[in-house]
Protein backbone atom coordinates (compact mmCIF):
# COMPACT_ATOMS: atom_id res chain seq x y z
CA UNK A 1 0.00 0.00 0.00
CA UNK A 2 2.81 2.39 0.88
CA UNK A 3 4.66 1.61 -2.34
CA UNK A 4 1.46 2.36 -4.27
CA UNK A 5 1.22 5.86 -2.77
CA UNK A 6 4.92 6.45 -3.35
CA UNK A 7 4.60 5.31 -6.98
CA UNK A 8 1.54 7.53 -7.48
CA UNK A 9 3.33 10.57 -6.01
CA UNK A 10 6.44 9.98 -8.10
CA UNK A 11 4.45 9.52 -11.31
CA UNK A 12 2.45 12.71 -10.68
CA UNK A 13 5.67 14.64 -10.00
CA UNK A 14 7.29 13.22 -13.12
CA UNK A 15 4.33 14.15 -15.30
CA UNK A 16 4.01 17.68 -13.97
CA UNK A 17 7.71 18.51 -13.84
CA UNK A 18 8.59 16.55 -16.97
CA UNK A 19 6.24 18.53 -19.19
CA UNK A 20 8.38 21.46 -20.36
CA UNK A 21 7.03 24.94 -20.82
CA UNK A 22 7.34 25.80 -24.47
CA UNK A 23 8.19 29.40 -25.26
CA UNK A 24 8.94 31.19 -28.50
CA UNK A 25 11.25 34.18 -28.70
CA UNK A 26 11.24 36.43 -31.75
CA UNK A 27 13.93 38.99 -32.47
CA UNK A 28 13.43 42.26 -34.34
CA UNK A 29 15.98 44.82 -35.46
CA UNK A 30 15.38 48.21 -37.07
CA UNK A 31 18.14 50.43 -38.42
CA UNK A 32 21.76 49.95 -39.40
CA UNK A 33 24.49 48.91 -37.00
CA UNK A 34 27.48 51.26 -37.14
CA UNK A 35 30.94 50.76 -35.64
CA UNK A 36 30.60 53.57 -33.11
CA UNK A 37 27.06 52.78 -31.95
CA UNK A 38 26.63 53.03 -28.19
CA UNK A 39 23.77 51.78 -25.99
CA UNK A 40 21.37 54.66 -25.32
CA UNK A 41 18.28 53.32 -23.59
CA UNK A 42 16.65 50.01 -22.94
CA UNK A 43 14.12 48.23 -20.87
CA UNK A 44 12.16 45.08 -20.33
CA UNK A 45 8.85 44.02 -18.91
CA UNK A 46 6.67 40.95 -18.44
CA UNK A 47 2.95 41.47 -18.91
CA UNK A 48 0.12 39.04 -18.17
CA UNK A 49 -3.02 38.90 -20.27
CA UNK A 50 -6.25 37.37 -18.98
CA UNK A 51 -8.03 36.59 -22.25
CA UNK A 52 -5.85 34.61 -24.66
CA UNK A 53 -8.03 35.28 -27.70
CA UNK A 54 -7.96 39.08 -27.58
CA UNK A 55 -4.92 40.89 -28.97
CA UNK A 56 -2.66 42.52 -26.42
CA UNK A 57 -0.84 45.74 -27.35
CA UNK A 58 2.26 47.35 -25.87
CA UNK A 59 3.66 50.68 -27.06
CA UNK A 60 7.21 51.65 -26.05
CA UNK A 61 9.20 54.83 -26.70
CA UNK A 62 12.97 54.58 -27.01
CA UNK A 63 14.98 57.78 -26.88
CA UNK A 64 18.59 58.77 -27.40
CA UNK A 65 20.80 60.90 -25.19
CA UNK A 66 21.48 64.56 -25.94
CA UNK A 67 23.66 65.01 -29.02
CA UNK A 68 22.95 61.47 -30.24
CA UNK A 69 20.39 59.87 -32.56
CA UNK A 70 19.12 56.30 -32.65
CA UNK A 71 21.05 54.25 -35.20
CA UNK A 72 19.27 50.96 -34.55
CA UNK A 73 17.12 49.16 -32.02
CA UNK A 74 17.01 45.49 -31.05
CA UNK A 75 13.82 44.02 -29.60
CA UNK A 76 13.16 40.50 -28.36
CA UNK A 77 9.66 39.29 -27.49
CA UNK A 78 8.80 35.99 -25.80
CA UNK A 79 5.36 34.36 -25.72
CA UNK A 80 3.92 30.92 -25.24
CA UNK A 81 4.56 28.44 -28.04
CA UNK A 82 1.13 28.98 -29.61
CA UNK A 83 1.33 32.76 -29.31
CA UNK A 84 2.11 35.24 -32.04
CA UNK A 85 3.88 38.59 -31.85
CA UNK A 86 3.86 41.38 -34.40
CA UNK A 87 6.34 44.27 -34.34
CA UNK A 88 5.88 47.63 -36.00
CA UNK A 89 7.45 51.06 -35.78
CA UNK A 90 4.73 53.59 -35.05
CA UNK A 91 6.68 56.83 -35.09
CA UNK A 92 10.25 57.76 -35.85
CA UNK A 93 13.02 55.99 -37.68
CA UNK A 94 16.74 55.44 -37.47
CA UNK A 95 18.47 58.80 -37.36
CA UNK A 96 15.95 60.48 -35.06
CA UNK A 97 16.05 61.14 -31.34
CA UNK A 98 12.90 59.12 -30.51
CA UNK A 99 11.51 55.91 -31.91
CA UNK A 100 8.13 54.50 -30.89
CA UNK A 101 7.46 50.82 -31.53
CA UNK A 102 4.42 48.68 -31.04
CA UNK A 103 4.18 45.01 -30.04
CA UNK A 104 0.93 43.11 -30.54
CA UNK A 105 0.61 39.61 -29.13
CA UNK A 106 -2.23 37.21 -29.74
CA UNK A 107 -3.20 33.71 -28.54
CA UNK A 108 -1.04 33.90 -25.43
CA UNK A 109 -1.50 34.81 -21.79
CA UNK A 110 1.79 36.66 -21.36
CA UNK A 111 4.27 38.80 -23.24
CA UNK A 112 7.86 39.35 -22.14
CA UNK A 113 9.88 41.88 -24.08
CA UNK A 114 13.21 43.60 -23.83
CA UNK A 115 14.75 46.26 -26.04
CA UNK A 116 17.99 48.13 -26.38
CA UNK A 117 18.37 51.24 -28.51
CA UNK A 118 21.81 52.09 -29.85
CA UNK A 119 22.85 55.59 -30.83
CA UNK A 120 25.54 57.43 -32.67
CA UNK A 121 26.56 61.08 -32.60
CA UNK A 122 24.26 63.20 -34.71
CA UNK A 123 27.10 64.61 -36.81
CA UNK A 124 28.51 61.14 -37.52
CA UNK A 125 25.08 59.86 -38.52
CA UNK A 126 24.57 62.73 -40.97
CA UNK A 127 27.91 61.93 -42.62
CA UNK A 128 27.03 58.24 -42.85
CA UNK A 129 23.51 58.93 -44.12
CA UNK A 130 24.88 61.03 -47.00
CA UNK A 131 27.17 58.20 -48.06
CA UNK A 132 24.69 55.32 -47.76
CA UNK A 133 21.63 56.91 -49.42
CA UNK A 134 20.54 54.62 -52.26
CA UNK A 135 17.47 55.05 -54.42
CA UNK A 136 15.34 51.91 -54.28
CA UNK A 137 13.08 50.85 -57.15
CA UNK A 138 10.30 48.39 -56.55
CA UNK A 139 9.43 47.72 -60.19
CA UNK A 140 10.29 44.50 -61.93
CA UNK A 141 11.34 44.99 -65.54
CA UNK A 142 11.38 41.23 -66.08
CA UNK A 143 7.66 41.03 -65.29
CA UNK A 144 6.88 43.82 -67.75
CA UNK A 145 8.90 42.14 -70.52
CA UNK A 146 7.27 38.77 -69.82
CA UNK A 147 3.83 40.31 -70.02
CA UNK A 148 4.73 42.09 -73.26
CA UNK A 149 6.14 38.88 -74.75
CA UNK A 150 2.99 36.97 -73.77
CA UNK A 151 0.76 39.63 -75.29
CA UNK A 152 2.85 39.62 -78.47
CA UNK A 153 2.54 35.83 -78.81
CA UNK A 154 -1.23 36.00 -78.33
CA UNK A 155 -1.55 38.68 -81.02
CA UNK A 156 0.60 36.66 -83.45
CA UNK A 157 -1.48 33.52 -82.87
CA UNK A 158 -4.73 35.45 -83.38
CA UNK A 159 -3.35 36.98 -86.59
CA UNK A 160 -2.31 33.52 -87.89
CA UNK A 161 -5.82 32.15 -87.17
CA UNK A 162 -7.53 34.83 -89.24
CA UNK A 163 -5.08 34.69 -92.18
C-alpha positions in Angstrom: 0.0 0.0 0.0 2.8 2.4 0.9 4.7 1.6 -2.3 1.5 2.4 -4.3 1.2 5.9 -2.8 4.9 6.4 -3.3 4.6 5.3 -7.0 1.5 7.5 -7.5 3.3 10.6 -6.0 6.4 10.0 -8.1 4.5 9.5 -11.3 2.5 12.7 -10.7 5.7 14.6 -10.0 7.3 13.2 -13.1 4.3 14.1 -15.3 4.0 17.7 -14.0 7.7 18.5 -13.8 8.6 16.6 -17.0 6.2 18.5 -19.2 8.4 21.5 -20.4 7.0 24.9 -20.8 7.3 25.8 -24.5 8.2 29.4 -25.3 8.9 31.2 -28.5 11.3 34.2 -28.7 11.2 36.4 -31.7 13.9 39.0 -32.5 13.4 42.3 -34.3 16.0 44.8 -35.5 15.4 48.2 -37.1 18.1 50.4 -38.4 21.8 50.0 -39.4 24.5 48.9 -37.0 27.5 51.3 -37.1 30.9 50.8 -35.6 30.6 53.6 -33.1 27.1 52.8 -32.0 26.6 53.0 -28.2 23.8 51.8 -26.0 21.4 54.7 -25.3 18.3 53.3 -23.6 16.7 50.0 -22.9 14.1 48.2 -20.9 12.2 45.1 -20.3 8.8 44.0 -18.9 6.7 41.0 -18.4 2.9 41.5 -18.9 0.1 39.0 -18.2 -3.0 38.9 -20.3 -6.2 37.4 -19.0 -8.0 36.6 -22.2 -5.8 34.6 -24.7 -8.0 35.3 -27.7 -8.0 39.1 -27.6 -4.9 40.9 -29.0 -2.7 42.5 -26.4 -0.8 45.7 -27.4 2.3 47.4 -25.9 3.7 50.7 -27.1 7.2 51.6 -26.0 9.2 54.8 -26.7 13.0 54.6 -27.0 15.0 57.8 -26.9 18.6 58.8 -27.4 20.8 60.9 -25.2 21.5 64.6 -25.9 23.7 65.0 -29.0 22.9 61.5 -30.2 20.4 59.9 -32.6 19.1 56.3 -32.6 21.1 54.2 -35.2 19.3 51.0 -34.5 17.1 49.2 -32.0 17.0 45.5 -31.0 13.8 44.0 -29.6 13.2 40.5 -28.4 9.7 39.3 -27.5 8.8 36.0 -25.8 5.4 34.4 -25.7 3.9 30.9 -25.2 4.6 28.4 -28.0 1.1 29.0 -29.6 1.3 32.8 -29.3 2.1 35.2 -32.0 3.9 38.6 -31.8 3.9 41.4 -34.4 6.3 44.3 -34.3 5.9 47.6 -36.0 7.4 51.1 -35.8 4.7 53.6 -35.1 6.7 56.8 -35.1 10.2 57.8 -35.9 13.0 56.0 -37.7 16.7 55.4 -37.5 18.5 58.8 -37.4 16.0 60.5 -35.1 16.0 61.1 -31.3 12.9 59.1 -30.5 11.5 55.9 -31.9 8.1 54.5 -30.9 7.5 50.8 -31.5 4.4 48.7 -31.0 4.2 45.0 -30.0 0.9 43.1 -30.5 0.6 39.6 -29.1 -2.2 37.2 -29.7 -3.2 33.7 -28.5 -1.0 33.9 -25.4 -1.5 34.8 -21.8 1.8 36.7 -21.4 4.3 38.8 -23.2 7.9 39.4 -22.1 9.9 41.9 -24.1 13.2 43.6 -23.8 14.7 46.3 -26.0 18.0 48.1 -26.4 18.4 51.2 -28.5 21.8 52.1 -29.8 22.9 55.6 -30.8 25.5 57.4 -32.7 26.6 61.1 -32.6 24.3 63.2 -34.7 27.1 64.6 -36.8 28.5 61.1 -37.5 25.1 59.9 -38.5 24.6 62.7 -41.0 27.9 61.9 -42.6 27.0 58.2 -42.9 23.5 58.9 -44.1 24.9 61.0 -47.0 27.2 58.2 -48.1 24.7 55.3 -47.8 21.6 56.9 -49.4 20.5 54.6 -52.3 17.5 55.0 -54.4 15.3 51.9 -54.3 13.1 50.9 -57.2 10.3 48.4 -56.5 9.4 47.7 -60.2 10.3 44.5 -61.9 11.3 45.0 -65.5 11.4 41.2 -66.1 7.7 41.0 -65.3 6.9 43.8 -67.7 8.9 42.1 -70.5 7.3 38.8 -69.8 3.8 40.3 -70.0 4.7 42.1 -73.3 6.1 38.9 -74.8 3.0 37.0 -73.8 0.8 39.6 -75.3 2.8 39.6 -78.5 2.5 35.8 -78.8 -1.2 36.0 -78.3 -1.5 38.7 -81.0 0.6 36.7 -83.5 -1.5 33.5 -82.9 -4.7 35.4 -83.4 -3.4 37.0 -86.6 -2.3 33.5 -87.9 -5.8 32.1 -87.2 -7.5 34.8 -89.2 -5.1 34.7 -92.2 
